Amino acid sequence: MKYKAYAATMQSVWFSDDEGIGWNRLLTPTGGFYNESRAWAVHTHADRPGELLAGTDQGLYRFSEDTGRFDHIPSPMDGLHILQIAQCPGDADFIVCGTRPGEIFLSEDNGSNWTRANLDASTECWFINTSRVTSIHFDPRDDDTIWITVEIDGVLRSTDRGRTWELIIRGLHDNDTHDLVFRDHDDGRRIILCSTEDGVHRSTDNGATWEQLSIPEAKWAYFRSLKQPAENSDVVIASVGDKPSGEAGNLLISRDFGESWNVCETTHEANSTFWSIGTNAADTRILFVATIFGQIFRSTDGGTTWQKMERELGEIRMITWAPI
């Protein structure tokens, strides 16, 4: 399978077409995209092979393998930091973006028109001053339901395609929320895990209440990314660090959806917090992870072991990969 990896960095979007070994970015004159702009998010969709959406501090962009360039998608987000992008699994034309300040913008026609959601999240918060959206998830059982995490404002859910939102934070020890994963059982039971600045929290009642998990294997309480290599799987990879940017980090793997955890084997120590984990259902054995200060690791065994790539890229905010 031929695939390409993508990294959103503080110096544009970088591409790798040799399994993460070499990385390059497009030239500004021909690439359609200023190659020293700050890129925060990269996103692909299974129904759009060869296409990439990128969120930057200059707007939303779409890259196509057919054209070999980025094209700007005009939107009300021009001038904001576009930190998160999601597309509905069953309808790639339905795009949801999250920004700093913490706002949600929706397009149901592939970016031609946009609506600002009535999120009503905090616009100011302690420590980071301005809130920001840290993850967006279409509900695995209902495409009309959207979940988001906001730093620092908790977990919010919409059951009407983003028109109205409900804050669901009862039991969270910290509203500095970062990511969510879902496990739906055949008997109707649902378990949700949420990563926060103060560990991982679990909900068994669809987000109505949360409880903090005890994870003695974690050296630090600061959890960032949670990802399942396979959809609706018991296997979860968690990224951890000593603080938001940090000087150290590690990866944990759970094979029973958070009941127990083990430290993943990495060939090198992390130089900062592990920030972003990239997975793709096309091959659940292949995963990428990036530290915020530029290291890239790859796993080819579903997350058990990780090899550091020789190339480093400065500050990385998101990493992913997709078949092309």
Secondary structure, DSSP 8 states (H G I E B T S, - for coil): --EEEEEEETTEEEEESSTTSS-B---HHHHSS-TTS-EEEEE--TTSTTEEEEEESS-EEEEETTTTEEEEE--TTTTSEEEEEEEETTEEEEEEEEEESS-EEEESSTTSS-EE------SEETTTEE-EEEEEEEETTEEEEEEEEEETTEEEEESSTTSS-EE--TT-S-S-EEEEEEEE-TTS-EEEEEEETTEEEEESSTTS--EE---TT-SSSEEEEEE-SSTT-S-EEEEEESSSS-S-EEEEEESSTTSS-EE-EESS--SS-EEEEE--TT-TT-EEEEETTS-EEEESSTTSEEEE-S---SSEEEEEEEE-
